[in-house]
């Protein structure tokens, strides 16, 4: 997507966004929702200003990554707008913060020596943040992972995802000549252990998967990965024995959701039923029935996409995460530093793994873990985290720093 090739892509995305935003800017009686219209104008302006600034003025690399992120974020904003203007404003503010974090993190990692200085403070801050959450968080839907400050809810584990990769990449790059993973293993075990204590099983799985990717990128040794997986299996066995009631409830309906259609399998059976009713092109934004089910625009948002936007768009969204992962690997191959290679693959792998947990979980191919669909699900913390994670992939592309053909 180098050079002038980004222009038609941006035009197609903008046309798509005009069509979708139009359906929520004008309500059913034809009344104009001014707030939604303003959000659309500002969002579109940010997209095009960034395209011009980064590729033409600053001569940076292609917009492939940003185009995908803008496409997914636009869908999220439309879905959120269909639920209420107030929710849209919060989601849009989260996007702004996330985009600022994306730019800021790109600046920080531009110099690996500067990034190294942030490694220990970020590790300590992450552990402290998770500890505070464990102590102060209230039980919401069976988990203690939300920190409420002055009416503002923050899912701290989403923010720690960024630090988890940052600290891991910085640590493992520094230990490139060593066979020891001790420093990062201790940090990872503490983070994952705290997540289990919070009963945030889905996020704990994401962190462990990311840890495996980071360890493999550092060592390239399959035996190391097998050892880690074996250790994790033993740890999981102990956790099941100690917390059997909680853990087993999450797996009770797996592959048997229709036996509990009006109980524990209610959400998944509705996803399976309503998803296919949308057909290839969907019923139209806001016209679906799944949105009446609890957590429809968060955990079940892929089903909302299938029903209201159509299976074609839902599949396109799924392929977007595959593209991001492939792009992260391609960038990592020629990265100028091990830090960029490790962090790029870890970020790309995390986003793909989380998307897979969400999509396969709500469709009963995997147990339902309650994780969000990156960029798409409604939730400020998740949006901020996803945009920040993109910075690791972007930084691995040498053209980001060296300029090049557009």
C-alpha positions as CSV (number, residue, x, y, z in Angstrom):
1,X,0.0,0.0,0.0
2,X,3.0,2.3,-0.7
3,X,2.8,5.7,-2.4
4,X,-0.3,6.8,-4.1
5,X,-1.9,3.4,-3.6
6,X,-3.1,4.4,-0.2
7,X,-5.3,7.1,-1.7
8,X,-7.9,4.7,-3.3
9,X,-7.9,2.6,-0.1
10,X,-8.6,5.6,2.1
11,X,-11.3,6.7,-0.4
12,X,-13.0,3.3,-0.2
13,X,-12.9,3.4,3.6
14,X,-14.3,6.9,3.7
15,X,-17.1,5.9,1.3
16,X,-17.9,2.9,3.5
17,X,-17.9,5.1,6.6
18,X,-20.2,7.6,5.0
19,X,-22.7,4.9,4.2
20,X,-22.6,3.4,7.7
21,X,-22.5,6.6,9.7
22,X,-25.4,8.0,7.6
23,X,-27.6,5.2,9.1
24,X,-27.0,6.6,12.7
25,X,-26.7,10.3,11.9
26,X,-30.3,10.3,10.7
27,X,-32.7,8.5,13.0
28,X,-35.7,6.7,11.8
29,X,-38.0,9.8,11.6
30,X,-35.3,11.7,9.6
31,X,-34.2,13.8,12.5
32,X,-30.5,14.8,12.4
33,X,-28.3,13.6,15.3
34,X,-25.9,16.5,15.4
35,X,-23.5,15.0,17.9
36,X,-23.0,11.9,15.8
37,X,-22.5,14.0,12.7
38,X,-19.8,16.0,14.5
39,X,-18.0,12.9,15.6
40,X,-18.1,11.6,12.1
41,X,-16.6,14.8,10.7
42,X,-13.8,14.9,13.3
43,X,-13.0,11.2,12.9
44,X,-12.8,11.6,9.1
45,X,-10.6,14.7,9.4
46,X,-8.2,12.8,11.7
47,X,-7.9,9.9,9.2
48,X,-7.1,12.2,6.3
49,X,-4.9,14.6,8.3
50,X,-2.8,11.6,9.5
51,X,-2.6,10.2,6.0
52,X,-1.3,13.4,4.6
53,X,1.0,14.2,7.5
54,X,2.6,10.8,7.8
55,X,3.0,9.9,4.1
56,X,3.4,13.2,2.3
57,X,4.9,15.7,4.8
58,X,6.9,13.3,7.0
59,X,7.6,10.8,4.2
60,X,6.8,7.8,6.5
61,X,5.9,4.3,5.4
62,X,2.6,3.1,4.0
63,X,-0.7,3.5,5.7
64,X,-1.6,-0.2,5.6
65,X,-1.7,-0.6,9.3
66,X,-3.5,2.6,10.0
67,X,-6.1,2.0,7.3
68,X,-7.1,-1.3,8.9
69,X,-7.3,0.3,12.3
70,X,-9.4,3.2,11.1
71,X,-11.7,0.8,9.3
72,X,-12.2,-1.3,12.4
73,X,-12.6,1.8,14.7
74,X,-15.1,3.3,12.3
75,X,-17.3,0.2,12.7
76,X,-17.0,0.4,16.5
77,X,-18.1,4.0,16.5
78,X,-21.1,3.3,14.3
79,X,-22.2,0.3,16.5
80,X,-21.7,2.4,19.6
81,X,-23.7,5.3,18.1
82,X,-26.6,3.0,17.4
83,X,-26.7,2.3,21.2
84,X,-26.7,6.0,22.3
85,X,-25.0,9.3,21.8
86,X,-23.5,9.4,25.3
87,X,-21.8,6.1,24.8
88,X,-20.5,7.3,21.4
89,X,-18.9,10.3,23.0
90,X,-17.1,8.1,25.5
91,X,-16.0,5.7,22.8
92,X,-14.7,8.5,20.6
93,X,-12.8,10.1,23.5
94,X,-11.2,6.7,24.1
95,X,-10.2,6.6,20.4
96,X,-8.6,10.0,20.7
97,X,-6.6,8.9,23.8
98,X,-5.6,5.7,22.1
99,X,-4.5,7.5,18.9
100,X,-2.4,9.9,21.1
101,X,-0.9,6.8,22.9
102,X,-0.1,5.3,19.5
103,X,1.9,8.4,18.4
104,X,3.5,8.8,21.8
105,X,4.6,5.2,22.0
106,X,6.1,5.5,18.5
107,X,8.2,8.4,19.8
108,X,9.3,6.5,22.9
109,X,10.4,3.4,21.0
110,X,12.1,5.3,18.2
111,X,15.2,5.1,20.4
112,X,15.7,1.7,22.0
113,X,18.0,3.2,24.6
114,X,15.3,5.6,25.6
115,X,12.8,2.7,25.7
116,X,15.1,0.7,28.0
117,X,14.8,3.5,30.6
118,X,11.0,2.9,30.8
119,X,11.3,-0.8,31.2
120,X,11.6,-1.1,35.0
121,X,9.2,1.8,35.9
122,X,6.6,0.3,33.6
123,X,7.0,-3.2,35.2
124,X,6.6,-1.8,38.7
125,X,3.7,0.4,37.7
126,X,1.9,-2.6,36.0
127,X,2.2,-4.8,39.1
128,X,1.1,-2.0,41.4
129,X,-1.8,-1.2,39.1
130,X,-3.0,-4.8,39.1
131,X,-2.6,-5.0,42.9
132,X,-4.6,-1.9,43.4
133,X,-7.3,-3.3,41.1
134,X,-7.3,-6.6,43.0
135,X,-7.8,-4.8,46.3
136,X,-10.3,-2.1,45.3
137,X,-12.2,-3.6,42.4
138,X,-15.8,-4.7,42.8
139,X,-17.1,-8.0,41.5
140,X,-18.6,-7.3,38.1
141,X,-19.9,-10.3,36.2
142,X,-17.8,-12.6,38.3
143,X,-14.5,-10.8,37.9
144,X,-12.6,-8.2,39.8
145,X,-10.9,-6.4,36.9
146,X,-12.6,-3.0,36.8
147,X,-11.2,0.0,38.8
148,X,-13.8,2.7,39.3
149,X,-12.4,6.2,39.9
150,X,-14.8,9.1,40.2
151,X,-17.4,7.4,38.1
152,X,-14.9,6.5,35.4
153,X,-14.4,2.7,34.9
154,X,-11.0,1.4,33.8
155,X,-10.1,-2.1,33.0
156,X,-6.5,-2.0,34.1
157,X,-5.5,-5.3,32.5
158,X,-6.1,-3.7,29.1
159,X,-3.5,-1.0,29.9
160,X,-1.1,-3.5,31.3
161,X,-1.1,-5.5,28.0
162,X,0.9,-2.7,26.5
163,X,3.4,-2.7,29.4
164,X,3.6,-6.5,29.3
165,X,4.9,-6.5,25.7
166,X,7.1,-3.3,26.2
167,X,8.8,-4.8,29.3
168,X,9.2,-8.2,27.7
169,X,10.7,-6.9,24.5
170,X,13.1,-4.6,26.3
171,X,14.1,-7.2,28.8
172,X,14.6,-10.0,26.3
173,X,16.5,-7.8,23.9
174,X,18.9,-6.9,26.6
175,X,19.4,-10.6,27.5
176,X,19.9,-11.6,23.9
177,X,23.2,-13.2,24.6
178,X,22.0,-14.9,27.8
179,X,20.1,-18.2,28.3
180,X,18.1,-16.9,31.2
181,X,14.5,-15.7,31.1
182,X,14.4,-15.2,34.9
183,X,13.7,-11.5,35.0
184,X,10.8,-11.5,32.7
185,X,9.4,-14.8,33.9
186,X,9.0,-13.4,37.4
187,X,7.2,-10.3,36.0
188,X,5.0,-12.5,33.8
189,X,4.1,-14.9,36.6
190,X,3.1,-12.1,38.9
191,X,0.9,-10.4,36.2
192,X,-0.8,-13.7,35.2
193,X,-1.2,-14.8,38.8
194,X,-2.9,-11.5,39.7
195,X,-5.2,-11.9,36.7
196,X,-6.2,-15.3,37.9
197,X,-6.9,-13.9,41.4
198,X,-9.1,-11.3,39.7
199,X,-10.9,-14.2,38.0
200,X,-10.1,-12.7,34.6
201,X,-9.5,-16.0,32.9
202,X,-9.7,-14.7,29.4
203,X,-7.1,-11.9,29.9
204,X,-4.9,-14.3,31.8
205,X,-4.9,-16.7,28.7
206,X,-4.0,-13.7,26.5
207,X,-1.1,-12.7,28.7
208,X,0.2,-16.3,28.8
209,X,-0.1,-16.7,25.0
210,X,1.8,-13.4,24.6
211,X,4.5,-14.6,27.1
212,X,5.0,-17.8,25.0
213,X,5.4,-15.7,21.8
214,X,7.9,-13.4,23.6
215,X,9.8,-16.3,24.9
216,X,10.0,-18.1,21.6
217,X,11.0,-14.9,19.8
218,X,13.8,-14.5,22.3
219,X,15.1,-18.0,22.2
220,X,13.8,-19.7,19.1
221,X,14.1,-22.9,21.1
222,X,11.1,-25.2,20.8
223,X,12.2,-27.0,24.0
224,X,11.8,-23.8,25.9
225,X,8.3,-23.4,24.7
226,X,7.4,-27.0,25.5
227,X,8.8,-26.5,29.0
228,X,6.7,-23.3,29.5
229,X,3.5,-25.1,28.2
230,X,4.2,-28.0,30.5
231,X,4.6,-25.7,33.5
232,X,1.5,-23.8,32.6
233,X,-0.5,-27.1,32.3
234,X,0.6,-28.1,35.8
235,X,-0.2,-24.6,37.1
236,X,-3.6,-24.8,35.4
237,X,-4.3,-28.1,37.1
238,X,-3.5,-26.6,40.5
239,X,-5.8,-23.6,39.8
240,X,-8.6,-25.9,38.8
241,X,-8.2,-27.8,42.1
242,X,-8.1,-24.7,44.1
243,X,-10.8,-22.7,42.3
244,X,-12.8,-25.5,40.8
245,X,-16.2,-23.9,41.2
246,X,-15.2,-20.7,39.3
247,X,-13.2,-22.4,36.6
248,X,-15.6,-25.2,35.8
249,X,-18.6,-22.9,35.5
250,X,-16.8,-21.2,32.6
251,X,-16.6,-24.5,30.8
252,X,-19.9,-26.1,31.9
253,X,-21.7,-25.2,28.7
254,X,-18.9,-25.7,26.2
255,X,-20.2,-27.6,23.2
256,X,-23.5,-28.0,25.0
257,X,-25.0,-24.5,24.7
258,X,-28.3,-25.8,23.3
259,X,-28.8,-27.9,26.4
260,X,-28.7,-24.6,28.4
261,X,-30.4,-22.3,25.9
262,X,-32.4,-20.4,28.5
263,X,-29.7,-20.5,31.1
264,X,-25.9,-20.4,30.9
265,X,-25.9,-20.9,27.1
266,X,-28.4,-18.1,26.5
267,X,-25.9,-15.6,25.0
268,X,-24.2,-18.1,22.7
269,X,-27.4,-19.7,21.4
270,X,-28.7,-16.2,20.6
271,X,-25.5,-15.4,18.7
272,X,-25.7,-18.5,16.7
273,X,-29.4,-17.9,15.9
274,X,-29.3,-14.2,15.1
275,X,-26.0,-14.3,13.2
276,X,-27.3,-16.4,10.4
277,X,-30.5,-14.4,10.2
278,X,-28.6,-11.4,8.9
279,X,-27.6,-13.2,5.7
280,X,-24.7,-11.9,3.5
281,X,-25.6,-8.2,3.8
282,X,-27.3,-7.9,7.2
283,X,-30.6,-6.5,8.5
284,X,-29.3,-3.0,8.8
285,X,-27.6,-1.1,11.6
286,X,-29.8,-1.1,14.7
287,X,-32.3,-3.5,13.3
288,X,-31.0,-6.7,15.0
289,X,-32.3,-8.6,17.9
290,X,-29.0,-9.7,19.4
291,X,-28.4,-6.1,20.7
292,X,-31.1,-6.8,23.3
293,X,-29.0,-9.5,24.8
294,X,-26.6,-8.6,27.7
295,X,-23.1,-7.5,26.6
296,X,-24.2,-7.5,22.9
297,X,-21.8,-4.7,21.9
298,X,-19.0,-5.8,24.1
299,X,-18.5,-9.6,24.3
300,X,-21.0,-10.6,21.6
301,X,-20.2,-7.8,19.1
302,X,-19.2,-10.3,16.4
303,X,-22.7,-11.7,16.4
304,X,-24.0,-8.1,16.0
305,X,-21.8,-7.7,13.0
306,X,-23.1,-10.8,11.4
307,X,-26.7,-10.0,12.0
308,X,-26.8,-6.2,11.3
309,X,-23.9,-5.7,8.9
310,X,-23.9,-9.1,7.2
311,X,-21.6,-12.1,7.1
312,X,-19.4,-10.5,4.4
313,X,-18.5,-7.6,6.6
314,X,-18.0,-9.9,9.6
315,X,-15.6,-12.1,7.6
316,X,-13.8,-9.0,6.4
317,X,-13.3,-7.9,10.0
318,X,-11.9,-11.4,10.9
319,X,-9.5,-11.2,8.0
320,X,-8.3,-7.8,9.1
321,X,-6.8,-9.4,12.3
322,X,-5.1,-12.0,10.2
323,X,-3.7,-9.2,8.0
324,X,-2.4,-7.4,11.0
325,X,-0.7,-10.5,12.3
326,X,0.9,-11.2,8.9
327,X,2.0,-7.6,8.6
328,X,3.6,-7.8,12.1
329,X,5.7,-10.8,11.0
330,X,6.8,-9.2,7.8
331,X,7.9,-6.1,9.6
332,X,9.7,-8.1,12.2
333,X,11.8,-9.9,9.7
334,X,13.7,-6.8,8.6
335,X,13.5,-4.9,11.9
336,X,16.7,-3.0,12.9
337,X,16.6,-4.3,16.5
338,X,15.5,-7.4,18.4
339,X,13.3,-5.1,20.4
340,X,11.2,-4.3,17.4
341,X,11.0,-7.9,16.1
342,X,9.9,-9.3,19.5
343,X,7.4,-6.5,20.3
344,X,5.9,-6.6,16.7
345,X,5.2,-10.3,16.7
346,X,4.0,-10.2,20.3
347,X,1.5,-7.4,19.5
348,X,0.3,-9.0,16.3
349,X,-0.1,-12.3,18.0
350,X,-1.9,-10.9,20.9
351,X,-4.5,-9.1,18.7
352,X,-5.1,-12.2,16.6
353,X,-5.3,-14.5,19.6
354,X,-7.7,-12.2,21.4
355,X,-9.9,-11.9,18.3
356,X,-9.9,-15.7,18.0
357,X,-11.0,-16.1,21.6
358,X,-13.8,-13.7,21.1
359,X,-15.1,-15.0,17.7
360,X,-14.7,-18.7,18.5
361,X,-16.0,-18.2,22.0
362,X,-19.3,-16.6,21.1
363,X,-19.8,-19.2,18.4
364,X,-19.0,-22.1,20.8
365,X,-15.9,-23.3,18.9
366,X,-14.0,-22.4,22.1
367,X,-15.2,-21.9,25.7
368,X,-16.6,-18.4,26.3
369,X,-14.0,-16.3,28.0
370,X,-15.7,-12.9,27.9
371,X,-12.8,-11.1,26.1
372,X,-13.5,-8.2,23.8
373,X,-13.1,-8.1,20.0
374,X,-10.1,-5.7,19.4
375,X,-11.1,-2.3,18.0
376,X,-14.7,-3.3,17.5
377,X,-16.1,-4.0,21.0
378,X,-17.5,-1.1,23.0
379,X,-15.1,-0.2,25.8
380,X,-12.7,2.7,26.3
381,X,-9.8,0.7,27.9
382,X,-9.8,-1.9,25.1
383,X,-9.8,0.8,22.4
384,X,-6.8,2.6,24.0
385,X,-4.9,-0.6,24.4
386,X,-5.5,-1.7,20.8
387,X,-4.2,1.5,19.3
388,X,-1.2,1.5,21.6
389,X,-0.3,-2.0,20.6
390,X,-0.3,-1.0,16.9
391,X,2.7,1.2,17.7
392,X,4.9,-1.9,18.3
393,X,4.0,-3.2,14.8
394,X,4.5,0.1,13.1
395,X,7.9,0.7,14.8
396,X,9.2,-2.6,13.4
397,X,8.8,-1.3,9.9
398,X,12.1,0.2,9.0
399,X,10.4,2.6,6.6
400,X,8.7,4.2,9.6
401,X,12.0,5.7,10.5
402,X,13.9,5.8,7.2
403,X,11.2,7.2,5.0
404,X,10.9,5.8,1.6
405,X,8.8,5.5,-1.5
406,X,5.1,6.3,-1.1
